[in-house]
Amino acid sequence: MKLVLFGATGHIGGAILDEALARGHDVTAVVRDTTRLAKHHSHLHIVTGDLAHPDTWVAAAKGADAAIASVSARRTGKPDEIVAAAKILLESLSAATVKRFLWVGGAGSLDVAPGVRVLDDPHFPAAWKPEAEAQAKALDLFRASNTDIDWTYISPAALLEDGARTGQYRIGGDTLLTDANGVSRITVPDYAIALLDRLEKRDALRQRITVAY
């Protein structure tokens, strides 16, 4: 498939890029600073562009089978950019004739009890809360959208960490998944596998799902 990837210079985006290339997909990575993506591959095309300005990337995205976005506010400290990015992509991908869209979501909006989300826990780290709340707003935006884009919002486990690529994971819906010990975790490489599997299997359309061990 031909994919357009936003956020390839980030930790999760980089893992998604590696997994996509390993599977033989052609990837166009849209990045603001090409010096931050020091990777060379025959199936990788690096384009200078800013997600916030569709005129810089729409032409490069045309003809892609799907778009993937991994957006974080940790470098900029501006969590509202996450919501803005979701809105821009939902509105602009049609102009690029891209109908399939996968979004790297947050775990904070997952339910741990009826009406209680992960981010509602009083022990939820204060430093993470602004981004978690922004990701929750982005999810609301996806769900309220009347666009024809076939989006999938993929929340990771509560702990998304470096580790082995095992190929193992479970899929859930709006409730936090935990293992037999009550732990919710998945490694970054396995999260990338789960995301690319959704693309290739063409499932979970217009849904939020979560993946964990």
C-alpha positions, 0 to 999 in steps of 0.5 A, a space after each residue: 500500500 501507499 501510505 502517508 505518515 505524519 509524526 514519523 520523527 517521533 518515538 511511536 511514529 518511528 516505530 510505525 514507519 519501521 513496521 510499515 517499511 518492513 511489510 513492504 509498504 511505500 511510505 511518504 513521511 511528512 515532516 517539518 524538519 527533514 534532518 530529524 529523519 535520518 533514514 534511507 529506504 527505497 520505499 521511503 519518501 520524505 516530504 517537507 510539510 507542516 500538518 497544520 498547513 495542508 497546502 504543504 502536503 496535500 499534493 504529496 498525499 494524493 494517491 495514498 491508500 491511507 494516512 497515519 498520524 502520530 501527534 504529540 504535544 510533548 515537544 511543543 507544550 501545546 496540547 491544543 495542537 492535537 485537537 487542531 491536527 485531528 480537525 485539519 486531517 479530517 477536513 483535508 484528507 478528502 482533498 488528497 483523495 485519502 479515505 482511510 485514516 488511522 490515528 495514534 490515540 491516548 489511553 486516558 479516555 479509556 473507561 475503568 468503570 462506568 463513567 470513569 476514565 483513566 484520566 479521572 483517577 486522582 493519581 493520574 500524573 498531572 504532567 500527562 493530563 493536558 495531553 490526555 485531555 486533548 486526546 479525549 477531545 480529539 476522540 470526541 471530534 472523530 465521533 462527531 465527524 460527518 466526513 466520509 473518512 474511514 478513521 480508526 482511533 487506536 488507544 494504547 494500553 496504560 503503559 506504552 513502553 519500549 520492549 520486544 516485538 512479539 506480535 502478540 496483543 489483544 483488542 478491546 473497545 472503550 474499556 482499559 485492557 489489563 492482564 491477569 495481574 491487573 497491569 495494562 501494558 504494550 510495547 511500542 513495536 507491538 502497538 505498531 504491529 496492531 495498528 498496521 494489522 488494522 490497516 491491512 485487515 481493514 477493520 475497526 472502521 469509524 471506531 475507537 479501539 484499544 490494544 494491550 497484552 
